[in-house]
Amino acid sequence: MRRLIQISIVFGICITVIGCEDFLNQPPQDEFTDETYWTSEGNVRTFAWGFYEAYFWAYGQSFSWGDYFSGQSLNDDFAPSSPPKFVDQTPTSGGGWSFDWVRKTNLFIDRVQDVPMNEEAIRHWTGIGRFFRALEYNDLVKRFGDIQWYGEVLQENETEKLYKKRNSRVTVMDSVLADFQYAVENVREDDGTDQLTVNKYVVLSFMSRVFLYHGTYLKYHDINQAKATEYLQAAKDAAKQVMESGRYSVSDDYRGLFNSLDLTGNPEVILFRKYATGSITHSLHSYSNKEPQTGVSKDAIESYLADDGLPVAISPEYQGDKSIEDVMANRDPRIHETFVQELRLNGIDGNYSTSGYAQHKFFNESIAGLPEGNSNDNTTDGPVIRYGEVLLNYAEASAELGELTQADLDQTINVLRSRSGVDMPHLQVIGNQPAVNGQTYDDPERDPSVPPMIWEIRRERRVELMMEGFRLDDLKRWKKLEYVDTIENPDINRGAWIQRSDYPATEGDVHIENGAEEGYIVPAFEAQDQRRFDDPRVYLYPIPLDQITLYENNGVTLEQNPGWEN
């Protein structure tokens, strides 16, 4: 365990996260002590801003990327020239093993109890603290599985409480569920600026995300089926409350969710991060604007349905993939909103893509030539959580619980398909089978271990949330990391089909499969660049060696995660 931080007011973390004026008028840091700070609700609120940057990263800051377009992430949506590999060695230190933020949330919860404010305010801010503690433990459990639960502020001399064996992931997630439930009951429905501050519906939306992950993880990794059901029900119920609130609706502009200079008032955005010139900026737009891109894979492109609602393998509308015009013809319009309708190839375009398929989901044409559109000065607002995801969480949880009905689809996936500019045929369920226009179908490319209806729901999630940072987590919770193996799944190392004679300038820069004069681009063409999935231990990260030693020195055996013992 890293040495736990001393009790202190860490104003350094309370930087301008969302443009709130509270950040701009703070007294000098050295005027406060732990005894004098916790004197008003205003001070409590200011301390809470520090959690926003830690958990609501959105598009990141400066040159540090956030959750979106994780083009270097290890998943099957992207076809990089040098695919990132699984962790293969136990780190000596670091590796994400830290309880700093657990301590900060516990300190916040503890101090709030004695602030002179009414009981409603105490309950609200306690709920805020427990919400952020839940988010931190969600991250720790996803990374390490079993983890120690600390529900109170501990001092460094309390060694028996500090150094203890790991609690089971189920025990920890039960406590996380209790934190979420408390927050749902006590966090205000409205507090501060709408869409920029945490309220009850932000809590519920994250609850649907967190427990969909852990419910499906327990289910597919066969850890605890009863708890899997409980967590999936929690995810479904949380999403349902957001849906029934009437506060949110699907935006008429899909791409506008991701390239807008101002998301204020967007009906689909539950929470976003505000960027502004001279305050907080990012660099994601620059990547879309002028930089070379990690291209999307052939596998991901083929996940988009034809515009008749059928998979491309069986749709008569599909025109094939021998040109970009054919690929884009008669497809789910979200493919057009996400990717440019031209090939961008190394040797021809500075803004080329490794696979030829380039994204413009995050690109705003109006600032392309301005400082705000380049380098690390980008000012497009970043969604943190949106209603479209909540609808997908509800649909998937319902299906995993075996409760999916046509009414569920009509309230969720079909709402997304009815988005203005998308207008895709509605998904139907007939006898537990997917159907369009009254006819059932089964995708020939379906993973045979996945039921047809679940397959279609997962497809919808992949398409709707393309490049929003969910795919690796989804593969982990479904126990499907084998999808990222470039040998077993070669379509994730393929891009557009081209004829060399059409693009002579790409010779030496773009590699065609098997060195042919025509065929699919293969971004990772060297044998040593291939990525294998051959060890299930990578579903969890290893505990760093210095922590195991530290615990041993304090009389506790900290067991390593399975497969990482040597």
C-alpha positions as CSV (number, residue, x, y, z in Angstrom):
1,M,0.0,0.0,0.0
2,R,1.3,3.5,-0.7
3,R,1.8,5.5,2.4
4,L,-1.5,7.1,3.2
5,I,-1.6,10.9,2.9
6,Q,-1.7,13.0,6.0
7,I,-5.1,14.7,6.8
8,S,-4.9,17.9,4.9
9,I,-7.0,20.2,2.8
10,V,-5.7,19.6,-0.7
11,F,-6.7,22.7,-2.5
12,G,-4.3,21.9,-5.3
13,I,-6.8,19.3,-6.6
14,C,-9.6,21.9,-6.5
15,I,-8.7,23.5,-9.8
16,T,-11.1,25.0,-12.3
17,V,-12.8,21.9,-13.4
18,I,-16.1,23.2,-14.8
19,G,-15.6,27.0,-14.9
20,C,-17.3,27.6,-11.5
21,E,-16.7,31.1,-10.1
22,D,-16.0,29.5,-6.7
23,F,-12.5,28.5,-8.0
24,L,-11.7,32.1,-9.0
25,N,-12.1,33.8,-5.6
26,Q,-10.4,31.6,-3.0
27,P,-8.3,33.0,-0.2
28,P,-4.6,31.9,0.0
29,Q,-4.2,28.2,0.8
30,D,-2.1,28.8,3.9
31,E,-4.9,30.6,5.7
32,F,-6.7,27.3,6.3
33,T,-6.2,24.4,8.6
34,D,-8.2,21.3,9.1
35,E,-9.8,22.8,12.2
36,T,-10.7,26.1,10.5
37,Y,-11.8,25.0,7.1
38,W,-14.9,23.0,7.7
39,T,-17.1,25.9,8.8
40,S,-19.6,26.4,6.0
41,E,-21.4,24.6,3.2
42,G,-19.6,26.8,0.7
43,N,-16.3,25.4,1.9
44,V,-17.6,21.9,1.6
45,R,-18.7,22.6,-1.9
46,T,-15.3,23.9,-2.8
47,F,-13.5,20.9,-1.5
48,A,-15.9,18.6,-3.5
49,W,-14.8,20.3,-6.8
50,G,-11.5,18.5,-6.3
51,F,-13.2,15.1,-7.0
52,Y,-14.6,16.3,-10.4
53,E,-11.3,16.3,-12.2
54,A,-10.4,12.9,-10.8
55,Y,-13.6,11.2,-12.0
56,F,-15.0,13.4,-14.7
57,W,-12.1,13.5,-17.1
58,A,-14.1,13.8,-20.3
59,Y,-11.7,14.9,-23.1
60,G,-8.9,15.3,-20.7
61,Q,-6.8,18.4,-20.2
62,S,-4.0,19.9,-22.2
63,F,-2.1,17.1,-23.9
64,S,-3.4,14.4,-21.6
65,W,-6.3,12.5,-23.1
66,G,-9.4,11.5,-21.3
67,D,-12.0,8.8,-21.9
68,Y,-12.8,9.4,-25.5
69,F,-11.1,8.2,-28.6
70,S,-8.9,5.8,-26.7
71,G,-7.2,4.9,-30.1
72,Q,-4.2,3.4,-28.3
73,S,-6.4,1.3,-26.0
74,L,-6.4,-2.4,-26.2
75,N,-9.6,-3.4,-27.9
76,D,-11.1,-4.6,-31.2
77,D,-12.4,-1.3,-32.5
78,F,-9.0,0.0,-33.6
79,A,-6.4,-1.2,-36.0
80,P,-3.1,0.4,-34.9
81,S,0.2,-0.1,-36.6
82,S,1.7,-1.2,-33.3
83,P,-1.1,-2.8,-31.3
84,P,-0.7,-2.3,-27.5
85,K,-0.2,-5.6,-25.6
86,F,-1.5,-7.0,-22.4
87,V,0.5,-6.4,-19.3
88,D,3.0,-9.2,-19.1
89,Q,5.1,-8.5,-16.0
90,T,4.2,-7.7,-12.4
91,P,5.3,-4.2,-11.6
92,T,7.7,-3.4,-8.8
93,S,5.6,-0.5,-7.7
94,G,2.7,1.6,-8.9
95,G,0.3,-0.3,-11.2
96,G,-2.7,1.7,-10.0
97,W,-2.5,0.3,-6.4
98,S,-3.4,3.3,-4.3
99,F,-5.9,4.3,-1.6
100,D,-5.3,8.0,-1.7
101,W,-8.7,8.8,-3.2
102,V,-10.4,6.4,-0.8
103,R,-8.8,8.3,2.0
104,K,-9.9,11.7,0.6
105,T,-13.5,10.6,0.2
106,N,-13.5,9.2,3.7
107,L,-12.0,12.4,5.1
108,F,-14.7,14.4,3.3
109,I,-17.5,12.2,4.6
110,D,-16.1,12.4,8.1
111,R,-15.6,16.2,8.2
112,V,-19.0,17.0,6.7
113,Q,-20.7,15.6,9.8
114,D,-19.6,18.5,12.0
115,V,-20.0,21.4,9.6
116,P,-22.6,23.9,10.9
117,M,-25.4,23.3,8.3
118,N,-28.8,21.8,8.4
119,E,-29.4,18.0,8.3
120,E,-30.6,18.0,4.7
121,A,-27.2,19.6,3.7
122,I,-25.2,17.1,5.8
123,R,-27.1,14.2,4.2
124,H,-26.6,15.7,0.7
125,W,-22.8,16.2,1.0
126,T,-22.4,12.8,2.8
127,G,-24.1,11.4,-0.3
128,I,-21.7,13.2,-2.5
129,G,-18.8,11.8,-0.6
130,R,-20.2,8.3,-0.7
131,F,-20.9,8.6,-4.5
132,F,-17.2,9.5,-5.2
133,R,-16.0,6.7,-2.8
134,A,-18.2,4.3,-4.8
135,L,-16.6,5.5,-8.1
136,E,-13.1,5.0,-6.7
137,Y,-13.9,1.5,-5.4
138,N,-15.5,0.7,-8.7
139,D,-12.2,1.5,-10.4
140,L,-10.2,-0.5,-7.9
141,V,-12.4,-3.6,-8.1
142,K,-12.3,-3.5,-11.9
143,R,-8.5,-3.4,-11.8
144,F,-7.7,-5.8,-9.0
145,G,-10.8,-7.8,-8.2
146,D,-10.6,-8.4,-4.4
147,I,-9.5,-5.2,-2.6
148,Q,-9.5,-3.9,1.0
149,W,-12.5,-1.9,2.0
150,Y,-11.8,1.1,4.1
151,G,-15.0,2.9,5.2
152,E,-13.4,5.3,7.7
153,V,-10.5,7.7,8.0
154,L,-7.5,5.8,9.5
155,Q,-4.3,7.1,11.0
156,E,-0.9,5.7,10.1
157,N,-0.4,4.1,13.5
158,E,-3.6,2.0,13.1
159,T,-1.6,-0.8,11.5
160,E,-4.0,-3.6,12.2
161,K,-6.8,-1.8,10.3
162,L,-4.5,-0.5,7.6
163,Y,-2.7,-3.8,6.8
164,K,-5.3,-6.5,6.3
165,K,-6.2,-9.1,3.8
166,R,-8.2,-8.2,0.7
167,N,-12.0,-8.3,0.9
168,S,-13.8,-10.2,-1.8
169,R,-14.9,-8.2,-4.7
170,V,-18.5,-9.0,-3.8
171,T,-18.1,-7.8,-0.3
172,V,-16.7,-4.5,-1.6
173,M,-19.3,-4.1,-4.3
174,D,-22.0,-4.7,-1.7
175,S,-20.6,-1.7,0.2
176,V,-20.4,0.3,-3.1
177,L,-24.1,-0.5,-3.7
178,A,-24.9,0.8,-0.2
179,D,-23.0,4.0,-1.0
180,F,-24.9,4.4,-4.2
181,Q,-28.3,3.7,-2.5
182,Y,-27.5,6.3,0.2
183,A,-26.5,8.9,-2.4
184,V,-29.7,8.3,-4.5
185,E,-31.8,8.8,-1.4
186,N,-30.0,11.9,-0.2
187,V,-28.2,13.8,-3.0
188,R,-30.3,16.7,-4.2
189,E,-32.3,16.5,-7.4
190,D,-30.8,19.9,-8.3
191,D,-27.7,21.5,-6.9
192,G,-25.6,24.1,-8.5
193,T,-25.5,24.5,-12.3
194,D,-27.5,21.9,-14.1
195,Q,-25.3,19.5,-16.2
196,L,-22.1,20.7,-14.5
197,T,-22.7,19.5,-11.0
198,V,-23.6,16.1,-9.4
199,N,-27.3,15.6,-8.6
200,K,-29.5,12.6,-8.0
201,Y,-29.7,11.7,-11.7
202,V,-26.0,11.9,-12.2
203,V,-25.7,9.4,-9.3
204,L,-28.4,7.1,-10.8
205,S,-26.8,7.3,-14.3
206,F,-23.4,6.2,-12.9
207,M,-25.1,3.5,-10.8
208,S,-26.5,2.0,-14.0
209,R,-23.1,2.0,-15.6
210,V,-21.2,0.6,-12.6
211,F,-23.6,-2.3,-11.8
212,L,-24.1,-3.3,-15.4
213,Y,-20.3,-3.8,-15.4
214,H,-20.1,-5.8,-12.2
215,G,-23.3,-7.7,-12.7
216,T,-22.2,-9.0,-16.1
217,Y,-18.6,-9.6,-14.8
218,L,-19.9,-11.8,-12.0
219,K,-22.2,-13.6,-14.5
220,Y,-19.8,-14.3,-17.3
221,H,-16.8,-15.1,-15.1
222,D,-19.1,-17.4,-13.1
223,I,-18.2,-15.8,-9.7
224,N,-21.5,-15.4,-8.0
225,Q,-24.7,-15.8,-10.0
226,A,-27.0,-14.6,-7.3
227,K,-25.1,-11.3,-6.9
228,A,-24.9,-11.0,-10.6
229,T,-28.6,-10.9,-10.7
230,E,-28.8,-8.5,-7.8
231,Y,-26.4,-6.1,-9.4
232,L,-28.0,-6.3,-12.8
233,Q,-31.4,-5.5,-11.2
234,A,-29.7,-2.5,-9.5
235,A,-28.4,-1.3,-12.9
236,K,-31.8,-1.7,-14.5
237,D,-33.7,0.0,-11.6
238,A,-31.3,3.0,-11.6
239,A,-31.6,3.5,-15.4
240,K,-35.4,3.2,-15.1
241,Q,-35.5,6.0,-12.6
242,V,-33.5,8.3,-14.9
243,M,-35.8,7.3,-17.8
244,E,-39.0,8.0,-15.7
245,S,-37.7,11.4,-14.5
246,G,-38.6,13.0,-17.8
247,R,-35.6,15.3,-17.5
248,Y,-33.7,13.9,-20.5
249,S,-34.3,12.9,-24.1
250,V,-32.2,11.9,-27.1
251,S,-30.6,14.8,-29.0
252,D,-31.6,15.4,-32.6
253,D,-27.9,15.8,-33.5
254,Y,-25.7,12.7,-32.7
255,R,-22.4,14.2,-33.8
256,G,-23.3,17.4,-31.9
257,L,-23.0,15.5,-28.7
258,F,-19.2,15.3,-29.3
259,N,-18.1,18.3,-31.3
260,S,-20.1,21.1,-29.7
261,L,-18.5,24.3,-28.4
262,D,-21.3,24.5,-25.8
263,L,-23.3,21.5,-24.5
264,T,-25.4,23.7,-22.2
265,G,-29.1,22.7,-22.6
266,N,-28.4,19.6,-24.7
267,P,-31.3,17.4,-23.6
268,E,-29.2,14.2,-23.8
269,V,-26.3,15.4,-21.7
270,I,-26.6,14.5,-18.1
271,L,-23.2,15.8,-17.1
272,F,-20.4,17.4,-19.1
273,R,-17.1,19.1,-18.6
274,K,-16.9,22.7,-19.7
275,Y,-13.8,23.8,-21.7
276,A,-12.9,27.5,-22.3
277,T,-10.0,29.4,-23.9
278,G,-7.5,30.5,-21.2
279,S,-9.1,28.3,-18.6
280,I,-9.2,24.6,-19.4
281,T,-8.5,23.2,-22.8
282,H,-7.8,19.8,-24.4
283,S,-6.2,18.3,-27.5
284,L,-8.7,15.7,-28.7
285,H,-10.0,18.0,-31.5
286,S,-6.5,18.5,-32.8
287,Y,-6.2,14.7,-33.3
288,S,-9.3,14.8,-35.5
289,N,-8.1,17.9,-37.3
290,K,-4.5,17.5,-38.5
291,E,-2.8,14.6,-36.7
292,P,-2.4,11.0,-38.0
293,Q,-5.0,8.7,-36.5
294,T,-5.2,5.2,-35.2
295,G,-7.7,3.8,-37.6
296,V,-10.8,1.9,-36.9
297,S,-10.8,-1.8,-37.7
298,K,-12.6,-3.6,-40.5
299,D,-14.3,-5.6,-37.7
300,A,-15.7,-2.4,-36.2
301,I,-16.8,-1.0,-39.6
302,E,-18.7,-4.2,-40.3
303,S,-20.6,-4.0,-37.0
304,Y,-22.7,-1.2,-38.4
305,L,-26.0,-2.5,-39.9
306,A,-27.3,-1.8,-43.3
307,D,-30.0,0.8,-43.5
308,D,-32.7,-2.0,-43.7
309,G,-31.7,-3.0,-40.1
310,L,-30.0,-6.2,-41.1
311,P,-26.3,-7.2,-40.6
312,V,-24.1,-6.6,-43.6
313,A,-23.6,-10.4,-44.0
314,I,-27.2,-10.9,-44.9
315,S,-28.5,-7.5,-46.1
316,P,-29.3,-7.1,-49.8
317,E,-28.7,-3.4,-49.3
318,Y,-25.0,-3.9,-48.5
319,Q,-22.8,-2.9,-51.4
320,G,-19.5,-4.5,-50.3
321,D,-16.2,-3.0,-49.2
322,K,-14.2,-2.6,-52.4
323,S,-14.5,1.2,-52.2
324,I,-15.2,3.7,-49.5
325,E,-18.4,4.7,-51.4
326,D,-19.6,1.1,-51.3
327,V,-18.8,0.8,-47.6
328,M,-20.7,3.9,-46.7
329,A,-23.7,3.2,-49.0
330,N,-27.0,2.1,-47.4
331,R,-25.7,2.0,-43.9
332,D,-26.8,3.0,-40.4
333,P,-26.3,6.8,-40.6
334,R,-24.2,6.8,-37.4
335,I,-21.4,5.5,-39.6
336,H,-21.5,8.7,-41.5
337,E,-21.6,10.8,-38.3
338,T,-18.6,8.9,-37.0
339,F,-16.3,8.4,-40.0
340,V,-15.3,10.6,-42.9
341,Q,-16.6,9.4,-46.3
342,E,-13.2,9.2,-47.9
343,L,-10.1,7.2,-47.4
344,R,-7.2,8.9,-45.7
345,L,-3.9,7.1,-46.5
346,N,-0.3,7.6,-45.3
347,G,1.7,9.1,-48.0
348,I,-1.2,11.2,-49.2
349,D,-2.9,12.8,-46.2
350,G,-1.2,14.3,-43.1
351,N,-4.4,13.5,-41.2
352,Y,-4.2,9.9,-42.4
353,S,-5.5,6.8,-40.6
354,T,-3.6,3.6,-40.1
355,S,-6.6,1.6,-41.5
356,G,-7.7,4.2,-44.1
357,Y,-10.9,4.8,-42.2
358,A,-10.7,8.1,-40.4
359,Q,-13.0,9.5,-37.7
360,H,-14.6,12.9,-37.5
361,K,-16.9,12.2,-34.6
362,F,-15.1,14.8,-32.4
363,F,-14.3,17.3,-35.2
364,N,-15.9,20.7,-35.4
365,E,-15.4,22.3,-38.8
366,S,-16.0,25.8,-37.5
367,I,-12.8,25.9,-35.5
368,A,-10.5,23.8,-37.7
369,G,-8.3,26.8,-38.6
370,L,-8.5,28.6,-35.3
371,P,-6.2,28.3,-32.3
372,E,-9.1,26.6,-30.4
373,G,-9.0,23.8,-33.0
374,N,-5.4,23.0,-32.8
375,S,-2.6,21.8,-30.5
376,N,-3.8,21.6,-26.9
377,D,-6.1,24.7,-27.1
378,N,-9.3,22.8,-28.0
379,T,-12.5,24.1,-26.5
380,T,-15.2,21.6,-27.5
381,D,-17.2,20.5,-24.5
382,G,-16.7,16.9,-23.3
383,P,-19.7,14.7,-22.3
384,V,-19.2,12.9,-19.0
385,I,-22.3,10.8,-19.1
386,R,-25.3,10.9,-21.4
387,Y,-28.8,9.6,-21.6
388,G,-28.1,7.4,-24.7
389,E,-25.8,5.3,-22.5
390,V,-28.4,5.0,-19.8
391,L,-30.9,3.6,-22.3
392,L,-28.4,1.1,-23.5
393,N,-27.6,0.1,-19.9
394,Y,-31.3,-0.5,-19.3
395,A,-31.7,-2.6,-22.4
396,E,-28.7,-4.8,-21.7
397,A,-29.5,-5.3,-18.0
398,S,-33.1,-6.3,-19.0
399,A,-31.8,-8.8,-21.5
400,E,-29.2,-10.3,-19.1
401,L,-31.9,-10.7,-16.5
402,G,-34.1,-12.6,-19.1
403,E,-36.8,-9.9,-18.9
404,L,-36.4,-8.1,-22.2
405,T,-39.7,-7.1,-23.8
406,Q,-40.7,-5.2,-26.9
407,A,-41.7,-2.3,-24.6
408,D,-38.1,-2.3,-23.2
409,L,-36.7,-2.1,-26.7
410,D,-39.1,0.6,-27.7
411,Q,-38.1,2.7,-24.7
412,T,-34.4,2.3,-25.3
413,I,-32.7,1.0,-28.5
414,N,-35.5,2.1,-30.7
415,V,-35.4,5.6,-29.2
416,L,-31.8,5.8,-30.3
417,R,-32.6,4.4,-33.7
418,S,-35.4,7.0,-34.1
419,R,-32.9,9.9,-33.5
420,S,-33.3,12.6,-36.2
421,G,-30.9,11.8,-38.9
422,V,-30.5,8.2,-37.9
423,D,-34.1,6.8,-38.5
424,M,-33.1,3.2,-38.5
425,P,-35.7,0.4,-38.6
426,H,-36.8,-0.6,-35.1
427,L,-35.3,-3.7,-33.4
428,Q,-38.0,-6.2,-32.5
429,V,-38.0,-9.3,-30.3
430,I,-40.0,-12.3,-31.6
431,G,-39.7,-15.5,-29.7
432,N,-36.4,-14.3,-28.0
433,Q,-35.0,-13.7,-31.5
434,P,-34.0,-10.3,-33.0
435,A,-36.2,-9.2,-35.8
436,V,-36.8,-6.3,-38.2
437,N,-40.1,-5.5,-39.9
438,G,-41.6,-8.7,-38.4
439,Q,-38.8,-11.0,-39.8
440,T,-36.4,-12.7,-37.4
441,Y,-32.7,-13.0,-38.4
442,D,-29.5,-14.3,-37.1
443,D,-26.1,-12.7,-37.9
444,P,-23.9,-15.3,-39.6
445,E,-20.9,-13.5,-37.9
446,R,-22.4,-13.9,-34.5
447,D,-20.1,-15.4,-31.8
448,P,-21.9,-18.7,-31.3
449,S,-21.6,-18.5,-27.5
450,V,-23.6,-15.3,-27.5
451,P,-27.4,-15.6,-27.9
452,P,-28.7,-13.7,-31.0
453,M,-30.7,-11.1,-29.0
454,I,-27.7,-10.3,-26.7
455,W,-25.5,-10.1,-29.7
456,E,-27.7,-7.4,-31.3
457,I,-27.9,-5.4,-28.0
458,R,-24.1,-5.6,-27.8
459,R,-23.8,-4.4,-31.4
460,E,-26.1,-1.5,-30.7
461,R,-23.9,-0.5,-27.7
462,R,-20.7,-0.8,-29.8
463,V,-22.1,1.4,-32.6
464,E,-23.8,4.0,-30.4
465,L,-20.8,4.4,-28.1
466,M,-18.0,4.0,-30.7
467,M,-14.7,5.5,-29.5
468,E,-16.2,6.7,-26.2
469,G,-13.9,4.6,-24.1
470,F,-16.2,1.7,-23.2
471,R,-15.1,-1.2,-25.5
472,L,-12.2,-2.7,-23.4
473,D,-14.3,-2.7,-20.3
474,D,-17.2,-4.3,-22.2
475,L,-14.9,-7.1,-23.5
476,K,-13.6,-7.7,-20.0
477,R,-17.0,-8.0,-18.3
478,W,-18.3,-10.3,-21.1
479,K,-15.2,-12.4,-20.8
480,K,-14.4,-11.8,-24.5
481,L,-10.8,-10.6,-24.5
482,E,-10.1,-13.2,-27.2
483,Y,-11.7,-10.8,-29.6
484,V,-8.5,-8.6,-29.5
485,D,-6.3,-11.4,-30.7
486,T,-5.0,-10.3,-34.1
487,I,-4.3,-13.9,-35.2
488,E,-7.6,-15.4,-34.2
489,N,-9.6,-12.3,-35.2
490,P,-7.6,-11.0,-38.3
491,D,-10.3,-8.4,-39.2
492,I,-9.1,-6.2,-36.3
493,N,-5.8,-5.9,-38.2
494,R,-7.5,-5.1,-41.4
495,G,-8.7,-1.8,-42.7
496,A,-10.0,-0.6,-46.1
497,W,-9.7,-2.6,-49.3
498,I,-7.6,-0.7,-51.9
499,Q,-5.8,-1.2,-55.2
500,R,-2.2,0.0,-55.1
501,S,-2.5,1.4,-58.6
502,D,-5.1,3.8,-57.4
503,Y,-2.8,5.1,-54.7
504,P,0.8,4.8,-56.0
505,A,2.1,7.5,-53.5
506,T,1.3,5.1,-50.6
507,E,4.0,2.6,-51.6
508,G,6.1,1.9,-48.5
509,D,3.7,3.7,-46.2
510,V,0.6,1.5,-46.6
511,H,0.8,-2.3,-46.5
512,I,-1.6,-4.5,-48.2
513,E,-2.3,-8.0,-46.9
514,N,0.2,-10.6,-48.2
515,G,2.1,-7.9,-50.1
516,A,-0.5,-8.0,-52.8
517,E,-1.3,-5.2,-55.3
518,E,-4.9,-5.1,-54.1
519,G,-6.6,-6.1,-50.9
520,Y,-7.1,-5.0,-47.3
521,I,-4.7,-2.7,-45.5
522,V,-2.9,-4.4,-42.7
523,P,-1.6,-1.7,-40.2
524,A,0.4,-4.1,-38.1
525,F,2.3,-6.0,-40.8
526,E,5.3,-7.3,-38.9
527,A,5.0,-10.6,-37.1
528,Q,6.3,-9.2,-33.9
529,D,3.5,-6.7,-33.8
530,Q,0.8,-9.3,-33.6
531,R,-1.2,-9.3,-30.4
532,R,-2.2,-12.6,-28.8
533,F,-4.6,-13.4,-26.0
534,D,-3.4,-16.6,-24.4
535,D,-3.6,-16.0,-20.7
536,P,-6.8,-15.2,-18.8
537,R,-4.8,-13.7,-15.9
538,V,-4.9,-10.4,-17.8
539,Y,-8.6,-9.9,-16.8
540,L,-7.1,-8.5,-13.6
541,Y,-3.9,-6.5,-13.0
542,P,-1.1,-7.8,-10.8
543,I,-0.5,-6.4,-7.3
544,P,2.9,-4.6,-7.4
545,L,5.7,-6.4,-5.6
546,D,6.5,-3.6,-3.2
547,Q,3.0,-3.8,-1.7
548,I,3.3,-7.6,-1.1
549,T,6.6,-7.0,0.7
550,L,5.1,-4.1,2.7
551,Y,2.2,-6.2,3.9
552,E,4.5,-9.1,4.8
553,N,6.6,-6.7,6.8
554,N,3.4,-5.8,8.7
555,G,2.5,-9.4,9.3
556,V,-0.1,-9.8,6.5
557,T,0.1,-12.1,3.5
558,L,-1.2,-10.2,0.5
559,E,-2.1,-12.9,-2.0
560,Q,-1.3,-12.1,-5.6
561,N,-4.0,-12.3,-8.3
562,P,-4.3,-15.7,-10.1
563,G,-1.7,-16.3,-12.7
564,W,0.6,-13.5,-11.5
565,E,2.3,-15.5,-8.7
566,N,5.6,-15.9,-10.6
